[in-house]
Amino acid sequence: MTERGNTQRPPGASTALSVAVLQMNSGADKKANIASALGLIDRAAASGARMVALPEIWQYLGPEEGNRESAESVPGPITELLAERARRHGIYVHGGSIYEVRPGDPGLYNTAVVIDPHGEIIARYSKIHMFDVVIEGDREYRESDTVTPGSEIVLTQVDDLTAGLAICYDLRFPELFRILALRGAQAVILPAAFTMMTGKDHWQTLIQARAIENGFYMIAPAQWGTHPPGNLCYGRSMVVDPWGTVLATASDGVGTAHATIDPSRVDAVRRQIPSLANRRPEAYRWPEETAALVAGRLSL
């Protein structure tokens, strides 16, 4: 699915885009989380950001039995609050992700929205890959116990920037990012709540890898600190350019990090390292496709 807004930039505006990644320490108090998010949006807009991006599941990050109670429809009260801020400041708001419920659907989705400066929702993406892991044999996370995976790949337009959408654990699945690049993405916005245990070793490395191998920007706002019932998130929200250079990183704590990105930089890097152009898809087969071909020949 691709949804595109028609928002006009101010006359004579540069193609460069000032972005802010917002780092939060969300907990089980939904009202407090909302107040923190709105305050960070105001702060980033006052610093000149044209687009701000919130982290993953920022409206509630507590015991999983509270996930559904915290959930809302899209559009709904939370997205209207974000839309009001977008209109007030004349900015794009990437709403991180929230728990979403849908009329007539028993599922619970981890959903990101993008809102344009007119307050209109121009894109919606539900997390495809569920964080079902056991770390070091005793730390278990099973996102699929409460969350339903999405199934649609989404791009949208933020001024002159074509942006793909992904969420947290999606980062470990390069297929998604390659498809976004081939569909025209010049950046991917990735709200996250990476654990401390995995984040300290993998977070920056994976973000830089996705940026380098696809020649696009990675815009990655994240959760930081301790969240009930004792989970710990790594933080280090960051923006990385198509060469893999880290343009901005948030320090530990609640706050913002800012960077300026330019779509023309994507074209320049892809001319220097034309790996997308040098692909040979006719030579690629997934293992299951190869197995099916072998089975077909054996049955003849």
C-alpha positions in Angstrom: 0.0 0.0 0.0 1.2 3.5 -0.8 -0.5 6.6 0.6 0.7 10.0 -0.5 -0.1 13.5 0.7 -0.4 16.6 -1.4 1.0 19.0 1.1 2.8 21.9 -0.5 6.0 23.2 0.9 6.6 26.9 1.3 7.5 28.6 -2.0 11.2 28.5 -2.6 11.9 26.0 0.1 15.0 23.8 -0.1 14.6 20.1 -0.8 16.6 19.5 2.4 14.5 18.3 5.3 15.1 19.1 8.9 14.1 16.1 11.0 14.0 15.4 14.7 13.9 12.0 16.3 12.1 12.0 19.7 13.4 9.8 22.5 11.0 8.8 25.2 10.9 6.8 28.4 7.3 5.6 28.2 5.6 3.7 31.0 2.2 2.4 32.1 0.7 5.9 32.6 -0.9 6.7 29.2 -1.7 10.3 30.2 1.8 11.0 31.2 3.2 9.4 28.1 0.9 11.6 25.9 2.0 14.7 27.8 5.6 13.8 27.3 5.2 13.2 23.6 3.3 16.4 22.9 6.0 18.4 24.9 8.8 16.8 22.8 6.9 17.6 19.5 6.6 21.3 20.6 10.3 21.4 21.6 11.4 19.9 18.3 9.2 22.2 16.2 10.5 25.2 18.1 14.0 24.1 17.0 13.0 24.2 13.4 12.1 20.6 12.6 10.0 20.1 9.5 9.3 16.5 10.5 9.3 14.9 13.9 9.2 11.2 14.7 8.1 9.5 17.9 9.3 6.0 19.1 7.5 2.7 19.1 4.4 2.1 21.3 5.0 5.4 23.1 1.4 5.7 24.4 1.9 2.6 26.6 5.0 0.6 27.5 4.1 -1.5 30.5 2.9 -5.0 31.4 1.5 -6.7 28.4 -1.9 -7.2 29.9 -2.5 -3.5 29.6 -1.7 -3.4 25.8 -5.3 -3.7 24.7 -6.7 -1.4 27.3 -4.3 1.3 26.1 -5.2 0.8 22.4 -7.1 3.2 20.2 -8.6 3.3 16.8 -6.9 5.1 13.9 -8.0 7.8 13.5 -8.8 8.3 17.1 -8.1 10.5 20.1 -4.3 10.1 20.0 -4.0 10.7 16.3 -6.2 13.8 16.6 -3.8 15.2 19.2 -0.9 14.6 16.9 -2.9 16.1 14.0 -3.5 19.2 16.1 0.2 19.6 16.7 1.0 19.1 13.0 -1.5 21.9 12.1 -0.3 24.2 14.9 3.4 23.9 13.9 3.0 23.3 10.2 5.1 20.1 10.3 4.9 16.4 9.5 4.4 14.2 12.5 5.4 10.6 12.3 3.4 9.2 15.2 5.9 6.5 16.2 3.6 3.6 16.8 0.7 2.9 19.1 -1.5 -0.1 19.8 -4.4 0.0 17.4 -7.8 -1.7 17.5 -10.1 -1.9 14.5 -13.9 -2.1 14.4 -15.0 -5.7 13.7 -11.4 -7.0 14.0 -10.4 -9.0 17.0 -6.7 -8.2 16.4 -4.4 -5.8 18.2 -2.0 -4.0 15.9 1.3 -2.1 16.4 0.7 0.7 14.0 2.5 3.8 12.8 0.9 6.8 11.2 2.3 9.8 9.3 0.4 13.1 9.5 0.9 16.0 7.2 1.0 19.7 8.1 -2.7 20.0 7.4 -3.4 17.3 10.1 -4.3 14.6 7.6 -3.2 11.0 8.0 -1.3 10.3 4.8 0.1 6.8 5.7 -0.5 4.0 8.0 1.7 0.9 8.6 1.3 -2.0 11.0 4.4 -3.9 12.1 5.0 -7.0 10.0 7.6 -8.9 12.1 6.7 -10.0 15.6 9.4 -9.9 18.3 9.3 -13.5 19.5 12.7 -14.4 21.0 14.4 -16.0 23.9 17.6 -14.2 24.8 20.4 -16.1 26.6 17.9 -18.9 27.4 15.9 -17.1 30.1 14.7 -13.7 28.8 11.6 -14.3 26.7 9.6 -11.9 24.6 6.5 -13.0 22.7 5.0 -10.0 20.9 2.7 -12.3 18.9 0.9 -13.3 22.2 -0.9 -10.0 22.1 -0.2 -8.3 18.8 -1.4 -9.2 15.3 1.2 -8.8 12.5 0.5 -6.5 9.6 0.9 -7.5 5.9 1.3 -4.4 3.8 4.5 -2.6 2.8 4.0 1.2 2.9 5.7 4.3 1.5 4.7 7.9 1.7 5.8 11.4 0.7 7.3 14.0 3.1 7.9 17.1 1.0 10.4 15.9 -1.6 11.4 12.8 0.4 10.0 9.4 -0.4 9.9 7.5 2.9 9.3 3.9 3.7 7.9 2.8 7.0 9.1 0.0 9.4 9.0 -0.7 13.1 11.7 -2.0 15.5 12.2 -5.7 15.0 11.5 -5.2 11.2 15.1 -3.9 11.2 16.4 -7.5 11.3 14.7 -8.4 8.0 16.7 -6.9 5.1 14.1 -8.1 2.5 11.6 -5.5 3.7 14.2 -2.7 3.3 15.3 -3.8 -0.1 11.7 -3.9 -1.3 11.2 -0.3 0.0 14.4 0.8 -1.8 13.3 -0.8 -5.0 9.9 0.9 -4.7 11.6 4.3 -4.4 12.3 4.9 -0.8 15.0 7.5 -0.1 14.7 7.0 3.7 13.1 4.6 6.1 11.5 5.8 9.4 11.9 3.2 12.1 10.4 3.8 15.5 11.7 1.3 18.0 11.9 0.0 21.6 15.1 -2.0 21.3 16.1 -3.9 24.4 19.3 -2.9 26.2 20.7 -6.5 25.8 20.4 -6.5 22.0 20.6 -2.8 21.4 24.1 -2.3 22.8 25.5 -4.7 20.3 23.2 -4.6 17.3 21.2 -1.4 17.1 23.6 1.0 15.4 25.3 -1.8 13.4 21.9 -2.9 11.9 20.8 0.7 11.2 24.0 1.5 9.4 23.9 -1.8 7.4 20.3 -1.1 6.2 21.4 2.4 5.2 24.6 1.3 3.4 23.2 -1.7 1.5 20.2 0.3 0.2 21.8 3.8 -0.2 19.1 5.6 1.8 18.7 7.5 5.1 17.6 5.7 8.3 15.5 7.8 10.7 15.2 5.9 14.0 13.5 7.3 17.1 13.7 5.0 20.1 12.6 4.3 23.7 15.2 4.7 26.4 15.5 3.5 30.1 13.5 1.2 32.4 9.8 0.4 31.7 7.5 -1.6 33.9 7.7 -4.5 34.8 11.5 -4.0 34.6 12.3 -4.1 30.9 15.2 -1.9 29.8 15.4 -0.1 26.4 18.7 1.0 24.8 17.8 4.4 23.4 20.4 6.1 21.1 17.8 7.4 18.7 19.7 8.3 15.5 19.7 9.5 11.9 22.1 7.8 9.5 22.9 8.9 6.0 23.1 6.7 2.8 26.9 6.3 3.2 26.3 4.9 6.7 27.5 8.1 8.5 25.7 8.8 11.8 24.4 12.4 11.5 22.8 12.6 14.9 22.4 10.5 18.0 20.3 11.2 21.1 22.2 11.0 24.4 20.8 8.9 27.3 17.6 10.2 28.6 14.4 11.8 27.3 15.1 14.3 24.5 15.6 15.0 20.8 18.2 14.7 18.2 18.2 16.7 15.0 19.6 16.3 11.5 19.2 17.7 8.0 18.7 15.2 5.2 18.7 15.8 1.5 17.1 13.5 -1.1 19.9 14.5 -3.6 22.4 12.8 -1.3 20.7 9.5 -2.0 21.2 9.9 -5.7 24.8 10.9 -5.3 25.6 7.8 -3.1 23.8 5.5 -5.4 25.8 6.8 -8.4 29.0 6.1 -6.5 28.0 2.6 -5.2 25.3 1.4 -7.7 24.5 -1.8 -5.9 20.8 -1.4 -6.6 21.4 -1.0 -10.3 23.9 -3.9 -10.3 21.4 -6.4 -8.9 20.8 -9.6 -10.9 17.3 -10.7 -9.8 17.1 -13.4 -12.5 19.9 -15.3 -10.6 18.2 -15.1 -7.2 15.9 -17.9 -5.9 14.6 -18.3 -2.4 15.4 -21.8 -0.9 11.7 -22.9 -1.1 11.6 -22.0 -4.8 14.7 -24.1 -5.5 13.2 -27.0 -3.5 10.0 -26.7 -5.6 12.0 -26.8 -8.8 13.9 -29.8 -7.7 10.8 -31.6 -6.6 9.1 -30.8 -10.0 12.0 -32.3 -11.9 12.1 -35.4 -9.8 8.4 -36.0 -10.3 8.7 -35.9 -14.1 
